[in-house]
Amino acid sequence: MIKQNTKLNSLSIFGTSSNAGKSTLSFAITYLLNHRGIKVAPFKAQNVSNNSQVTDDGGEIAIPQFFAAEAIGLKTTTNMNPILLKSGGKSRAHVIVNGKSVANKDVLEYYRDINILKPHVKKAFLKLQDEYECIVAEGAGSPVELNLMDKDLSNIYIANTFNTKIIIVADIQKGGVFASIYGVYKLLPKKLRKNVIGVIVNKFQGDMSLFDEGRIIIEKKFGIKVLGVVPFKPFNLGFEDSESIMNYVQDTTKAIIKVGVIKLPHISNFTDFEPLVSDKEVELVFISKPGDILTCDVVVLPGSKRVVDDLEWLRERGFSTLLSSKEQKVVAICGGYEMMFEKILDPLAIESEQQEVSGFGRIKGEVIFAKEKIVKKGCYHLFGCMVDGYEIHNGVAKKRAKKRKSLYGTFVHGLFDSDEFRHKLFFNINQNYKGYNFIEYKERAIKEFSEHIELHVDLDFIQKELYK
């Protein structure tokens, strides 16, 4: 064990590109440092994601930081992700600051006002520093988009302001791994290059010895230590964006039930489906054509950040007849639930310029979009089951859940996390369904993935550098 005799530096995880594996590596390093006795917390200055959760202090943050904190038993706070952007349609972003919705902004307007947000980011980081020994700060995209570096909150601003140590993560599956590592390193400001402690080559597949020479090239020619070459290992938890969840890996050899999730253009809160990806008795598919529903035992109409736009998309694609049918078995969550009502009213143009649109009509009454967003979490009694879930929505209806023949509809996310609900739903479809304990699965998967990272990454060296 390394002696802990000085104050730790914080750590930035930069990627050579989007989807390089920053989120999972940030989570794993946070988890492993915590298990080495370091008081550590996750952080990301700015997330761009429709996948969010409700914190213990009643705000809204993106999934990766929530997931990393929850995995090591921390209370989740909005300081872990002070700025969150969600799709607002037509090159606009829904801006959430310190867990609260503040505005819908044009992307150009957002970047113009970026300096207004920096104090919020700085304050959140400093609050975490007061409480924790080390902050693991996940970056965003590539840190060397030269035309945007002065507007980069998650990479350059944090690394500069707090003089963090830096790890670069490169996805070898994308190709061009040497050019991407060398390019990112050389394009970093000189001050930050000095803080780079090494690179992790991620998602390697094949014979590891084939990269022995690659390691030598990076270390000898580039002058960057290779902290590890990590073999690809599926990890179907903590999804940040829809691109991530579309890359899930599932074993369907024992599947007896097929669930189709409609892939809405503005799909949100897709971590709702993690328990289905992990269920060996379930085959999960994402569908974009009405005909695909006919091969599924049940269809899920998921959350949406742009409910009216996605409702129109469903109609244009020809989903109306099936989704309106009382015979079609549907689980409708949040935005999907709102679409099931007779009418959707948006008099304040919260999500759409259309003040009134017709829904699929399987639930009587209307949903009204209110200015104040409902953001809450708790234990809910839904469909005769207890569900630990959360709500993030502007739509208001008389009830947070409705059961109508073959329709289960609710505002509450986390429905499938309930072993009791999954068993009730799937056993009624196929009485051979046995079910499984999702919490136990999650704990085991987190431990196994973190051990996988520890086996292939020089954590002793990383920890030693944090004390320098």
Order of alpha helices (4+ residues) and beta strands (2+ residues): beta-alpha-beta-beta-beta-beta-alpha-beta-beta-beta-alpha-alpha-beta-alpha-beta-alpha-alpha-beta-alpha-beta-alpha-beta-beta-alpha-beta-alpha-beta-beta-alpha-alpha-beta-alpha-beta-beta-beta-beta-beta-beta-alpha-alpha-alpha
